[in-house]
Amino acid sequence: DVKVTQSSRYLVKRTGEKVFLECVQDMDHENMFWYRQDPGLGLRLIYFSYDVKMKEKGDIPEGYSVSREKKERFSLILESASTNQTSMYLCASLAGTRTGELFFGEGSRLTVL
Amino acid sequence: GQQVMQIPQYQHVQEGEDFTTYCNSSTTLSNIQWYKQRPGGHPVFLIQLVKSGEVKKQKRLTFQFGEAKKNSSLHITATQTTDVGTYFCADEVGTYKYIFGTGTRLKVLA
């Protein structure tokens, strides 16, 4: 069964802290994504990666960076968390052989105080 | 950049009533996908539409892609309480790059 696992379901951090959100997939997918979800705005793409060490900016990359050192793991980093980064963060993966469905993790709800 | 808008933002229906959500774009859509997110859950893939005018059915759900590929719709016949959730459309705007719509939250009253 397909599985995308996000390391933390809930996090509370303080303004200025460095935050790591981890995502692991067990499907050997080439492509991985980070979205944030906010009420009324849907899902907005932050970054995606189509291969190890490769990354591309999405629509809202400001304030975020990513790391893909291994195929199965895609990390989202907030170098200095701010209150406007309080949100639900969703990781997803996609097989590279065809266009098709995104498999999402359960989400990480981040609150920045 | 491209924006994918969904209407309505919210919909409350009585159980047994029909429901439709619309996905509209200012530019031509490429491949439209539909996802369902249950309350407290994560988006789950429902279907993908590729061809202009395409219609696909899954039990009580009917998905349609507009002739001009500028819009898509999801119609649920005779809603049930299990249909509760937020429905998103998503367009493939670049290789492996998907842009999601704003979503329609459906509430079904028993």
Chai-1 contact restraints between the chains, C-beta under 6 A:
chainA,res_idxA,chainB,res_idxB,connection_type,confidence,min_distance_angstrom,max_distance_angstrom,comment,restraint_id
A,N31,B,Y96,contact,1.0,0.0,6.0,A-B,restraint_1
A,G42,B,F100,contact,1.0,0.0,6.0,A-B,restraint_2
A,G42,B,G101,contact,1.0,0.0,6.0,A-B,restraint_3
A,G42,B,T102,contact,1.0,0.0,6.0,A-B,restraint_4
A,G42,B,G103,contact,1.0,0.0,6.0,A-B,restraint_5
A,L43,B,F100,contact,1.0,0.0,6.0,A-B,restraint_6
A,Y50,B,Y96,contact,1.0,0.0,6.0,A-B,restraint_7
A,T99,B,N31,contact,1.0,0.0,6.0,A-B,restraint_8
A,T99,B,E92,contact,1.0,0.0,6.0,A-B,restraint_9
A,E101,B,F45,contact,1.0,0.0,6.0,A-B,restraint_10
A,F104,B,H42,contact,1.0,0.0,6.0,A-B,restraint_11
A,F104,B,P43,contact,1.0,0.0,6.0,A-B,restraint_12
A,E106,B,H42,contact,1.0,0.0,6.0,A-B,restraint_13
A,G107,B,H42,contact,1.0,0.0,6.0,A-B,restraint_14
